[in-house]
Amino acid sequence: MAGQTLNTARVEKKDEFYTKLDDIAKELKFYRPYFKDKVVFCNCDDPYESNFFKYFALNFNSFGLKKLIATCYNGSPVQGSELMLDFGDFQNEEPKKIAYKVEITEVKDYNGDGAINLADVQYLIQNDKNVLSILKGNGSFDSPECIELLKESDIVVTNPPFSLFREYLSLLDRYGKKFIIIGNTNAITYKETFKMFQEDKIRTGYTNFNVGMFFQVPDSWKKFHHIENGKKVARVSSSCWYTNMPVEKHQEELIMYRKYNPIENPHYYNFEAINIQRYTEIPDDYEGIMGVPITFIDKYNPEQFEILDCCEPAIELEIYKKCSYFTEYKSRQITYKGVLCQKTYHRILIRRKKSSIKS
């Protein structure tokens, strides 16, 4: 159901997935030193509902932020349901279709209760008219107003619309912004994203690539995993973190202990490469081109390997059947030049860099 839900969101452009606070905290704790004196922009985040905004507001001082900016697009479907802040007269007048922004430059113990928490953020927004303002446009991340805010920012952190991931990532790349964002694991196979991986301009985050995440979805959603605190929650197995900031695991060398086996590592019929069923089975004695599952990208060290291509290669069926891991799928069988083959799932074609090959 999880993958189906995300694919439905992509096809139907239903992008109402809201990241849980614990998933955000689990990932962002590793980047804490990089946030000091920085302007953080959450440009797909209604401050009423966004746990990204909540996280940075709560950690504004401990992270040493210079400024926190969050913008909301027109017609946010769960507006006002997560932070549960009382915005006084503004809240009573607030129509569902308004796009607005919140800019915070400091968070103090405004209410004098001896602690800094969301109550202080609530007080700040209620009492400082310069903090919250209505946008002239629709609040979309590519609107002129939001692009001006993007130019001002140092680091962008958000869960962008699934259906617009290509456009969103392209915008961040165009303006040379640091980012920590959530996307579909299959986004690796997008031409634009894959090129960035090849150029070492993007990498996966600290959270394990294939564990998936739980997201809050609007009440109108019929398919969901469970109810949590009165809210519908859906599990999306095909979701992960992407960033262009340093991630330690991508600087570690992948240990290879397998040996090349011509039966278990057959050549593709339509590509000059051998098949590797799992990234843990990359042979340490093979210097040619290898096709590895996309899960390899979570362990990819650009100093150890070079990425060449992304494709769905095929193996001659009779040769494929000799592999211990073979499972027949009639729907994936195809004939090349009169030879019956079966396609693998997406493979990333890689080659070990000469500097990493031990003589």
KAQUI-V273418 format. One record per backbone hydrogen bond with DSSP energy under -0.5 kcal/mol. CO is the residue of the C=O (numbers start at 1). NH is the residue of the N-H. If there is no record, write none. Layout:
# KAQUI-V273418
co = {CO | CO}
nh = {NH | NH}
This chain:
# KAQUI-V273418
co = {1 | 2 | 3 | 4 | 5 | 6 | 7 | 8 | 9 | 9 | 13 | 15 | 17 | 18 | 20 | 21 | 22 | 23 | 24 | 25 | 27 | 28 | 29 | 31 | 31 | 32 | 33 | 35 | 38 | 38 | 38 | 39 | 39 | 40 | 40 | 41 | 41 | 42 | 42 | 46 | 46 | 48 | 50 | 51 | 52 | 53 | 54 | 55 | 57 | 59 | 60 | 60 | 64 | 67 | 68 | 69 | 70 | 71 | 73 | 76 | 78 | 85 | 87 | 87 | 88 | 89 | 90 | 93 | 95 | 96 | 99 | 100 | 101 | 102 | 104 | 108 | 109 | 115 | 117 | 117 | 118 | 119 | 120 | 121 | 122 | 123 | 124 | 127 | 128 | 128 | 131 | 133 | 138 | 140 | 143 | 144 | 145 | 146 | 147 | 148 | 149 | 154 | 155 | 156 | 158 | 158 | 161 | 162 | 164 | 165 | 166 | 167 | 168 | 169 | 170 | 171 | 172 | 173 | 178 | 179 | 180 | 181 | 183 | 184 | 185 | 186 | 187 | 190 | 191 | 192 | 193 | 194 | 195 | 196 | 196 | 197 | 203 | 208 | 213 | 214 | 215 | 216 | 217 | 218 | 222 | 226 | 228 | 231 | 232 | 233 | 233 | 234 | 235 | 236 | 236 | 237 | 238 | 239 | 240 | 241 | 242 | 243 | 247 | 248 | 249 | 258 | 261 | 266 | 271 | 273 | 274 | 278 | 279 | 282 | 283 | 289 | 290 | 290 | 291 | 292 | 293 | 294 | 295 | 296 | 296 | 300 | 301 | 301 | 304 | 306 | 309 | 311 | 311 | 313 | 314 | 314 | 315 | 316 | 316 | 317 | 319 | 320 | 323 | 329 | 330 | 332 | 334 | 334 | 335 | 336 | 338 | 339 | 340 | 341 | 342 | 346 | 347 | 347 | 348 | 348 | 349 | 349 | 350 | 351 | 353 | 353 | 354 | 356}
nh = {5 | 6 | 7 | 8 | 9 | 10 | 11 | 12 | 13 | 14 | 15 | 17 | 19 | 216 | 24 | 25 | 26 | 27 | 28 | 29 | 30 | 31 | 32 | 34 | 35 | 35 | 36 | 38 | 40 | 66 | 67 | 154 | 155 | 42 | 69 | 43 | 157 | 45 | 71 | 49 | 50 | 83 | 54 | 55 | 56 | 57 | 58 | 59 | 60 | 63 | 64 | 65 | 37 | 40 | 104 | 42 | 102 | 45 | 76 | 79 | 81 | 87 | 90 | 91 | 92 | 93 | 94 | 95 | 98 | 75 | 135 | 72 | 133 | 70 | 68 | 110 | 112 | 117 | 120 | 121 | 122 | 123 | 124 | 125 | 126 | 127 | 128 | 129 | 131 | 132 | 103 | 101 | 74 | 143 | 147 | 148 | 149 | 150 | 151 | 152 | 153 | 178 | 41 | 180 | 160 | 182 | 164 | 165 | 168 | 169 | 170 | 171 | 172 | 173 | 174 | 175 | 177 | 176 | 156 | 244 | 158 | 242 | 240 | 187 | 188 | 189 | 190 | 194 | 195 | 196 | 197 | 198 | 199 | 201 | 202 | 200 | 243 | 211 | 236 | 20 | 234 | 18 | 232 | 221 | 224 | 233 | 231 | 228 | 217 | 225 | 226 | 215 | 237 | 213 | 239 | 239 | 185 | 212 | 183 | 205 | 181 | 203 | 250 | 251 | 252 | 284 | 265 | 275 | 273 | 268 | 291 | 281 | 282 | 258 | 286 | 274 | 292 | 350 | 276 | 348 | 296 | 297 | 298 | 299 | 300 | 302 | 304 | 305 | 353 | 351 | 349 | 313 | 347 | 344 | 269 | 270 | 342 | 319 | 320 | 321 | 322 | 323 | 326 | 332 | 333 | 343 | 336 | 341 | 337 | 339 | 340 | 336 | 317 | 334 | 315 | 294 | 311 | 349 | 292 | 350 | 308 | 309 | 290 | 306 | 356 | 357 | 357 | 358}
